[in-house]
Amino acid sequence: MSSTALTPNNATTNAPPPTMSLTARFLVFLCIPLLFGVAGLGASYLQTKSVPYHEIDFNRDFVVPCVLVMALVVVIGFRTGGFRGQGEVVGVGGQEEEDVKDGDRKGKRQKKKQ
């Protein structure tokens, strides 16, 4: 067995980690929050059919769900290192973490010892 068979692909080619395409960024950062905003507006519209005095409020029904999902997407983007498929898990404070395999049955995370 050669030593190159045990090294990851990025280590042998020195290639940069994969990044998101422009279309993927457009979908994740714009379309998904807008979709949730439109869903909030649709839910409010359906509520006006069952509750006679319910008013549609654009700020409450569209903007708030859209901004909350945008914040969630940004946080997930930071935690995953820019939505890289093969990136490392980034821990709190920039420290890497790994699952404890033998000593803990609950799967808690433990900081790597350097």
DSSP file (Angstrom, degrees, kcal/mol; ACC not computed):
  #  RESIDUE AA STRUCTURE BP1 BP2  ACC     N-H-->O    O-->H-N    N-H-->O    O-->H-N    TCO  KAPPA ALPHA  PHI   PSI    X-CA   Y-CA   Z-CA
    1    1 A M              0   0    0      0, 0.0     2,-0.2     0, 0.0     5,-0.0   0.000 360.0 360.0 360.0 129.9    0.0    0.0    0.0
    2    2 A S    >   -     0   0    0      1,-0.1     3,-0.7     0, 0.0     4,-0.4  -0.494 360.0-122.3 -88.1 159.8    1.5    3.4   -0.9
    3    3 A S  G >  S+     0   0    0      1,-0.2     3,-0.7     2,-0.2     4,-0.5   0.737 108.3  65.0 -73.4 -21.5    1.3    6.4    1.3
    4    4 A T  G >  S+     0   0    0      1,-0.2     3,-0.5     2,-0.2    -1,-0.2   0.749  91.6  64.2 -73.1 -21.1   -0.5    8.5   -1.4
    5    5 A A  G <  S+     0   0    0     -3,-0.7    -1,-0.2     1,-0.2    -2,-0.2   0.751 102.6  49.4 -71.1 -22.4   -3.5    6.1   -1.1
    6    6 A L  G <  S+     0   0    0     -3,-0.7    -1,-0.2    -4,-0.4    -2,-0.2   0.561  93.7  88.6 -93.9  -9.0   -4.1    7.3    2.5
    7    7 A T  S <  S-     0   0    0     -3,-0.5     5,-0.1    -4,-0.5    -3,-0.0  -0.639  84.0-106.3 -90.9 148.3   -3.9   11.0    1.9
    8    8 A P    >>  -     0   0    0      0, 0.0     4,-1.1     0, 0.0     3,-0.6  -0.250  31.2-109.8 -66.5 160.7   -7.0   13.1    1.0
    9    9 A N  H 3> S+     0   0    0      1,-0.2     4,-1.7     2,-0.2     3,-0.3   0.865 116.2  54.8 -60.5 -39.3   -7.4   14.3   -2.6
   10   10 A N  H 3> S+     0   0    0      1,-0.2     4,-1.6     2,-0.2     5,-0.3   0.800 103.1  57.2 -67.3 -27.6   -6.8   18.0   -1.7
   11   11 A A  H <4 S+     0   0    0     -3,-0.6    -1,-0.2     1,-0.2    -2,-0.2   0.850 110.3  42.4 -72.9 -32.9   -3.5   17.1   -0.1
   12   12 A T  H  < S+     0   0    0     -4,-1.1    -2,-0.2    -3,-0.3    -1,-0.2   0.828 124.7  33.3 -83.4 -31.4   -2.0   15.5   -3.2
   13   13 A T  H  < S-     0   0    0     -4,-1.7    -2,-0.2     2,-0.1    -3,-0.2   0.600  90.2-139.5 -99.1 -13.0   -3.3   18.1   -5.7
   14   14 A N     <  +     0   0    0     -4,-1.6    -3,-0.1    -5,-0.2    -4,-0.1   0.811  45.1 162.1  54.3  32.2   -3.1   21.2   -3.5
   15   15 A A        -     0   0    0     -5,-0.3    -1,-0.2    -6,-0.2    -2,-0.1  -0.533  43.8-107.0 -79.6 146.9   -6.4   22.3   -5.1
   16   16 A P        -     0   0    0      0, 0.0    -1,-0.1     0, 0.0     3,-0.1  -0.373  45.9 -90.8 -68.7 154.6   -8.4   25.0   -3.3
   17   17 A P        -     0   0    0      0, 0.0    70,-0.0     0, 0.0     2,-0.0  -0.299  53.0 -91.1 -64.3 152.2  -11.6   23.7   -1.6
   18   18 A P        -     0   0    0      0, 0.0     2,-0.3     0, 0.0    68,-0.1  -0.331  44.9-159.2 -65.5 145.1  -14.7   23.7   -3.7
   19   19 A T        -     0   0    0     65,-0.1     2,-0.2    -3,-0.1    64,-0.1  -0.766  24.8 -90.0-120.0 168.0  -16.9   26.9   -3.6
   20   20 A M        -     0   0    0     62,-0.3     2,-0.1    -2,-0.3    64,-0.1  -0.500  39.9-121.7 -77.1 144.1  -20.5   27.6   -4.4
   21   21 A S     >  -     0   0    0     -2,-0.2     4,-2.2     1,-0.1     5,-0.2  -0.346  27.7-106.8 -76.4 167.2  -21.4   28.7   -7.9
   22   22 A L  H  > S+     0   0    0      1,-0.2     4,-2.2     2,-0.2     5,-0.1   0.872 120.9  53.0 -64.1 -37.0  -23.1   32.0   -8.5
   23   23 A T  H  > S+     0   0    0      2,-0.2     4,-2.3     1,-0.2    -1,-0.2   0.908 108.7  49.3 -65.1 -41.5  -26.4   30.2   -9.2
   24   24 A A  H  > S+     0   0    0      2,-0.2     4,-2.6     1,-0.2     5,-0.2   0.899 111.0  49.5 -65.8 -40.3  -26.2   28.3   -5.9
   25   25 A R  H  X S+     0   0    0     -4,-2.2     4,-2.6     2,-0.2     5,-0.4   0.907 110.2  51.5 -64.2 -40.3  -25.5   31.5   -4.0
   26   26 A F  H  X>S+     0   0    0     -4,-2.2     5,-1.7     1,-0.2     4,-1.5   0.923 113.2  45.0 -60.7 -45.1  -28.5   33.2   -5.7
   27   27 A L  I  <>S+     0   0    0     -4,-2.3     5,-1.9     3,-0.2    -2,-0.2   0.926 118.4  41.1 -66.1 -45.3  -30.8   30.3   -4.8
   28   28 A V  I  <5S+     0   0    0     -4,-2.6    -2,-0.2     1,-0.2    -3,-0.2   0.935 123.0  34.7 -72.3 -46.5  -29.6   30.0   -1.2
   29   29 A F  I  <5S+     0   0    0     -4,-2.6    -1,-0.2    -5,-0.2    -3,-0.2   0.652 134.2  17.0 -88.9 -15.6  -29.3   33.6   -0.2
   30   30 A L  I  X5S+     0   0    0     -4,-1.5     4,-1.9    -5,-0.4    -3,-0.2   0.734 122.2  45.7-121.2 -50.0  -32.2   35.2   -2.1
   31   31 A C  I  ><S+     0   0    0     -5,-1.7     4,-2.5     2,-0.2    -3,-0.2   0.905 110.5  51.4 -70.3 -41.8  -34.7   32.6   -3.4
   32   32 A I  H  ><S+     0   0    0     -5,-1.9     4,-1.9     2,-0.2    -1,-0.2   0.944 113.1  44.1 -64.4 -48.1  -35.1   30.6   -0.1
   33   33 A P  H  > S+     0   0    0      0, 0.0     4,-2.1     0, 0.0    -1,-0.2   0.909 115.0  49.9 -62.4 -38.7  -35.8   33.7    2.1
   34   34 A L  H  X S+     0   0    0     -4,-1.9     4,-2.6     1,-0.2    -2,-0.2   0.884 107.7  54.6 -65.3 -36.3  -38.1   35.1   -0.5
   35   35 A L  H  X S+     0   0    0     -4,-2.5     4,-2.1     1,-0.2    -1,-0.2   0.913 109.4  46.6 -61.7 -42.9  -39.9   31.8   -0.7
   36   36 A F  H  X S+     0   0    0     -4,-1.9     4,-2.0     2,-0.2    -1,-0.2   0.863 111.1  52.7 -68.6 -35.1  -40.5   31.9    3.0
   37   37 A G  H  X S+     0   0    0     -4,-2.1     4,-2.1     2,-0.2    -2,-0.2   0.921 110.5  46.7 -63.9 -43.7  -41.7   35.5    2.9
   38   38 A V  H  X S+     0   0    0     -4,-2.6     4,-2.7     1,-0.2    -2,-0.2   0.876 110.0  54.2 -66.0 -37.0  -44.2   34.6    0.1
   39   39 A A  H  X S+     0   0    0     -4,-2.1     4,-2.4     2,-0.2    -1,-0.2   0.889 107.8  50.5 -63.3 -38.5  -45.3   31.6    2.2
   40   40 A G  H  X S+     0   0    0     -4,-2.0     4,-2.0     2,-0.2    -2,-0.2   0.905 111.0  48.2 -64.7 -41.5  -45.9   34.0    5.2
   41   41 A L  H  X S+     0   0    0     -4,-2.1     4,-2.4     2,-0.2    -2,-0.2   0.908 111.6  50.5 -63.9 -41.3  -48.0   36.3    3.0
   42   42 A G  H  X S+     0   0    0     -4,-2.7     4,-2.3     1,-0.2    -2,-0.2   0.903 109.5  50.0 -63.9 -41.1  -49.9   33.3    1.6
   43   43 A A  H  X S+     0   0    0     -4,-2.4     4,-1.7     1,-0.2    -1,-0.2   0.890 111.3  49.3 -64.3 -38.9  -50.7   32.1    5.1
   44   44 A S  H  X S+     0   0    0     -4,-2.0     4,-1.4     2,-0.2    -2,-0.2   0.886 109.4  52.0 -67.5 -38.1  -51.9   35.5    6.1
   45   45 A Y  H  X S+     0   0    0     -4,-2.4     4,-0.8     1,-0.2     3,-0.3   0.914 109.6  49.1 -63.2 -42.7  -54.1   35.7    3.1
   46   46 A L  H  X S+     0   0    0     -4,-2.3     4,-0.9     1,-0.2     3,-0.5   0.836 106.7  57.0 -65.8 -30.8  -55.7   32.4    3.9
   47   47 A Q  H  X S+     0   0    0     -4,-1.7     4,-2.8     1,-0.2     3,-0.3   0.824  98.5  60.2 -69.6 -29.6  -56.2   33.6    7.5
   48   48 A T  H  < S+     0   0    0     -4,-1.4    -1,-0.2    -3,-0.3    -2,-0.2   0.774 100.3  57.3 -67.2 -24.1  -58.2   36.6    6.1
   49   49 A K  H  < S+     0   0    0     -4,-0.8    -1,-0.2    -3,-0.5    -2,-0.2   0.834 116.8  32.0 -73.6 -32.2  -60.6   34.0    4.6
   50   50 A S  H  < S+     0   0    0     -4,-0.9    -2,-0.2    -3,-0.3    -1,-0.1   0.783 120.1  50.2 -96.7 -30.1  -61.4   32.4    8.0
   51   51 A V  S >< S-     0   0    0     -4,-2.8     3,-1.3    -5,-0.1    -1,-0.2  -0.942  72.3-156.9-110.0 114.2  -61.0   35.4   10.3
   52   52 A P  T 3  S+     0   0    0      0, 0.0    -1,-0.1     0, 0.0    -4,-0.1   0.799  87.8  43.8 -66.6 -29.5  -63.1   38.3    9.0
   53   53 A Y  T 3  S+     0   0    0      2,-0.1     2,-0.4     0, 0.0    -5,-0.1   0.209  81.7 121.1-103.0  17.5  -61.2   41.2   10.7
   54   54 A H    <   -     0   0    0     -3,-1.3     2,-0.4    -7,-0.2    -3,-0.0  -0.669  47.4-156.6 -81.4 129.5  -57.7   40.0   10.0
   55   55 A E        -     0   0    0     -2,-0.4     2,-0.6    -8,-0.0    -2,-0.1  -0.844  17.9-120.2-106.6 144.4  -55.5   42.5    8.0
   56   56 A I        -     0   0    0     -2,-0.4     2,-0.6   -11,-0.0     3,-0.1  -0.729  26.5-165.7 -81.5 122.8  -52.5   41.6    5.9
   57   57 A D     >  -     0   0    0     -2,-0.6     4,-3.2     1,-0.1     5,-0.4  -0.952   9.8-156.7-111.9 113.9  -49.5   43.4    7.3
   58   58 A F  H  >>S+     0   0    0     -2,-0.6     4,-2.2     1,-0.2     5,-1.8   0.878  92.5  49.9 -58.9 -41.1  -46.6   43.3    4.8
   59   59 A N  I  4>S+     0   0    0      3,-0.2     5,-1.9     1,-0.2    -1,-0.2   0.933 118.6  36.7 -65.6 -46.1  -44.0   43.9    7.5
   60   60 A R  I  45S+     0   0    0      3,-0.2    -2,-0.2     1,-0.2    -1,-0.2   0.884 125.0  38.6 -73.3 -39.5  -45.2   41.2    9.8
   61   61 A D  I  <5S+     0   0    0     -4,-3.2    -3,-0.2     3,-0.1    -2,-0.2   0.744 132.7  13.9 -91.2 -24.8  -46.2   38.6    7.1
   62   62 A F  I  X5S+     0   0    0     -4,-2.2     4,-1.9    -5,-0.4    -3,-0.2   0.772 123.8  46.1-114.3 -52.4  -43.5   39.0    4.5
   63   63 A V  I  ><S+     0   0    0     -5,-1.8     4,-2.8     1,-0.2     5,-0.2   0.908 110.2  51.3 -67.2 -44.6  -40.5   40.9    5.8
   64   64 A V  H  ><S+     0   0    0     -5,-1.9     4,-2.4    -6,-0.2     5,-0.2   0.944 113.4  42.9 -64.2 -49.5  -40.1   39.2    9.2
   65   65 A P  H  > S+     0   0    0      0, 0.0     4,-2.2     0, 0.0     5,-0.2   0.907 115.5  51.5 -61.5 -37.2  -40.1   35.6    7.9
   66   66 A C  H  X S+     0   0    0     -4,-1.9     4,-2.1     1,-0.2    -2,-0.2   0.926 112.5  44.0 -63.9 -45.2  -37.8   36.6    5.0
   67   67 A V  H  X S+     0   0    0     -4,-2.8     4,-2.5     2,-0.2    -1,-0.2   0.885 112.5  52.6 -68.9 -38.7  -35.3   38.3    7.4
   68   68 A L  H  X S+     0   0    0     -4,-2.4     4,-2.1    -5,-0.2    -2,-0.2   0.914 112.0  44.8 -64.5 -41.8  -35.3   35.4    9.9
   69   69 A V  H  X S+     0   0    0     -4,-2.2     4,-2.6     2,-0.2    -1,-0.2   0.877 111.3  54.1 -69.9 -36.0  -34.6   32.8    7.2
   70   70 A M  H  X S+     0   0    0     -4,-2.1     4,-2.2    -5,-0.2    -2,-0.2   0.922 109.5  48.0 -61.1 -43.5  -31.9   35.1    5.7
   71   71 A A  H  X S+     0   0    0     -4,-2.5     4,-2.4     1,-0.2    -2,-0.2   0.901 111.6  50.4 -63.5 -40.5  -30.3   35.2    9.2
   72   72 A L  H  X S+     0   0    0     -4,-2.1     4,-2.5     2,-0.2    -2,-0.2   0.908 110.2  49.6 -63.8 -42.0  -30.5   31.5    9.5
   73   73 A V  H  X S+     0   0    0     -4,-2.6     4,-2.2     2,-0.2    -2,-0.2   0.900 111.6  49.1 -63.9 -41.1  -29.0   30.9    6.1
   74   74 A V  H  X S+     0   0    0     -4,-2.2     4,-2.2     2,-0.2    -2,-0.2   0.917 111.7  48.5 -65.8 -43.1  -26.1   33.3    6.9
   75   75 A V  H  X S+     0   0    0     -4,-2.4     4,-2.5     2,-0.2    -2,-0.2   0.928 112.6  47.7 -63.7 -44.4  -25.4   31.5   10.3
   76   76 A I  H  X S+     0   0    0     -4,-2.5     4,-2.0     1,-0.2     7,-0.3   0.882 109.7  55.1 -63.6 -36.4  -25.5   28.1    8.6
   77   77 A G  H  <>S+     0   0    0     -4,-2.2     5,-3.5    -5,-0.2     6,-0.6   0.903 110.0  45.1 -62.1 -41.9  -23.1   29.5    5.9
   78   78 A F  H ><5S+     0   0    0     -4,-2.2     3,-0.9     3,-0.2    -2,-0.2   0.916 113.0  50.6 -66.8 -42.5  -20.6   30.6    8.6
   79   79 A R  H 3<5S+     0   0    0     -4,-2.5    11,-1.0     1,-0.2    -2,-0.2   0.818 114.0  43.8 -67.8 -30.2  -20.9   27.3   10.5
   80   80 A T  T 3X5S-     0   0    0     -4,-2.0     4,-0.8    -5,-0.2    -1,-0.2   0.401 116.5-109.1 -96.1   3.7  -20.3   25.2    7.4
   81   81 A G  T <45S-     0   0    0     -3,-0.9    -3,-0.2    -4,-0.4    -2,-0.1   0.914  85.0 -34.7  73.2  42.7  -17.5   27.3    6.0
   82   82 A G  T  4<S-     0   0    0     -5,-3.5   -62,-0.3     1,-0.2    -1,-0.2   0.802 107.6 -67.2  82.6  29.9  -19.3   28.8    3.1
   83   83 A F  T  4 S+     0   0    0     -6,-0.6     2,-0.3    -7,-0.3    -1,-0.2   0.824  79.6 171.4  58.8  35.1  -21.5   25.7    2.3
   84   84 A R     <  -     0   0    0     -4,-0.8     3,-0.5    -7,-0.2    -1,-0.2  -0.600  30.5-145.9 -75.2 135.4  -18.4   23.7    1.3
   85   85 A G  S    S+     0   0    0     -2,-0.3    -1,-0.1     1,-0.2    -2,-0.1   0.828  95.7  27.7 -71.4 -33.0  -19.3   20.1    0.7
   86   86 A Q  S    S+     0   0    0    -68,-0.1    -1,-0.2     2,-0.0    -2,-0.0   0.120  92.9 124.5-118.3  20.1  -16.0   18.7    1.9
   87   87 A G        -     0   0    0     -3,-0.5     2,-0.2    -7,-0.2    -6,-0.1  -0.253  64.9 -98.8 -76.3 167.8  -14.9   21.4    4.3
   88   88 A E        -     0   0    0      1,-0.1     2,-0.4    -7,-0.1    -1,-0.1  -0.519  40.4 -99.5 -84.2 154.5  -14.0   20.8    8.0
   89   89 A V        -     0   0    0      8,-0.2     2,-0.6    -2,-0.2     8,-0.5  -0.608  36.0-140.9 -73.4 128.3  -16.5   21.4   10.8
   90   90 A V        -     0   0    0    -11,-1.0     6,-0.2    -2,-0.4     5,-0.1  -0.826  18.4-156.1 -95.4 123.2  -15.7   24.8   12.3
   91   91 A G    >   -     0   0    0      4,-1.0     3,-1.7    -2,-0.6     2,-0.2  -0.240  37.1 -65.6 -89.1-179.4  -16.1   24.8   16.1
   92   92 A V  G >  S+     0   0    0      1,-0.3     3,-0.9     2,-0.2    -1,-0.2  -0.490 125.1  14.3 -67.3 131.8  -16.8   27.7   18.4
   93   93 A G  G 3  S-     0   0    0      1,-0.2    -1,-0.3    -2,-0.2     3,-0.1   0.653 131.5 -70.9  76.3  15.6  -13.9   30.1   18.5
   94   94 A G  G <  S+     0   0    0     -3,-1.7     2,-0.3     1,-0.3    -1,-0.2   0.547  96.3 136.1  79.9   7.0  -12.4   28.5   15.3
   95   95 A Q    <   -     0   0    0     -3,-0.9    -4,-1.0    -5,-0.1    -1,-0.3  -0.706  54.8-120.9 -90.4 140.8  -11.4   25.3   17.0
   96   96 A E        -     0   0    0     -2,-0.3    16,-1.3    -6,-0.2     2,-0.3  -0.479  27.6-160.6 -77.6 149.4  -12.1   22.0   15.3
   97   97 A E  E     -A  111   0A   0     -8,-0.5     2,-0.3    14,-0.2    -8,-0.2  -0.916   7.0-168.7-128.1 155.6  -14.2   19.4   17.0
   98   98 A E  E     -A  110   0A   0     12,-1.7    12,-2.0    -2,-0.3     2,-0.2  -0.974  31.0 -97.3-140.5 156.5  -14.7   15.7   16.5
   99   99 A D  E     -A  109   0A   0     -2,-0.3     2,-0.6    10,-0.2    10,-0.2  -0.463  33.3-123.4 -72.1 142.1  -17.2   13.1   17.8
  100  100 A V        -     0   0    0      8,-1.6     7,-0.2     1,-0.2    -1,-0.1  -0.781  31.3-176.4 -84.3 124.2  -16.2   11.0   20.8
  101  101 A K        +     0   0    0     -2,-0.6    -1,-0.2     2,-0.1     6,-0.1   0.924  66.6  18.8 -94.0 -49.2  -16.5    7.4   19.6
  102  102 A D  S    S+     0   0    0      1,-0.1    -2,-0.1     3,-0.0     3,-0.0   0.907 119.3  48.2 -95.4 -45.0  -15.8    5.1   22.5
  103  103 A G  S    S+     0   0    0      1,-0.1     2,-0.4     2,-0.0    -1,-0.1   0.630 109.0  48.4 -78.5 -14.0  -16.1    6.9   25.8
  104  104 A D    >   -     0   0    0      1,-0.1     3,-0.7     4,-0.1    -1,-0.1  -0.968  52.5-170.5-135.7 118.9  -19.5    8.6   25.3
  105  105 A R  T 3  S+     0   0    0     -2,-0.4    -1,-0.1     1,-0.2    -2,-0.0   0.681  84.3  67.1 -80.6 -17.1  -22.6    6.9   24.0
  106  106 A K  T 3  S-     0   0    0      1,-0.0    -1,-0.2     0, 0.0    -2,-0.0   0.562 104.7-122.1 -81.9  -7.7  -24.5   10.2   23.6
  107  107 A G    <   +     0   0    0     -3,-0.7    -2,-0.1    -7,-0.2    -6,-0.1   0.791  46.7 172.2  75.3  28.1  -22.3   11.4   20.8
  108  108 A K        -     0   0    0     -9,-0.1    -8,-1.6     1,-0.1     2,-0.3  -0.270  32.6-112.6 -65.6 158.7  -21.2   14.6   22.5
  109  109 A R  E     -A   99   0A   0    -10,-0.2     2,-0.4   -12,-0.0   -10,-0.2  -0.694  29.0-166.2 -96.6 148.2  -18.4   16.6   20.8
  110  110 A Q  E     -A   98   0A   0    -12,-2.0   -12,-1.7    -2,-0.3     2,-0.1  -0.990  26.4-107.6-134.4 141.1  -15.0   17.0   22.3
  111  111 A K  E     -A   97   0A   0     -2,-0.4   -14,-0.2   -14,-0.2     2,-0.2  -0.393  39.0-109.5 -67.9 142.8  -12.2   19.5   21.4
  112  112 A K        -     0   0    0    -16,-1.3     2,-0.4    -2,-0.1    -1,-0.1  -0.482  28.4-126.5 -70.2 140.7   -9.2   18.0   19.6
  113  113 A K              0   0    0     -2,-0.2    -1,-0.1     1,-0.1    -3,-0.0  -0.755 360.0 360.0 -88.8 134.1   -6.1   17.9   21.6
  114  114 A Q              0   0    0     -2,-0.4    -1,-0.1     0, 0.0    -2,-0.0   0.419 360.0 360.0-101.3 360.0   -3.1   19.5   19.9
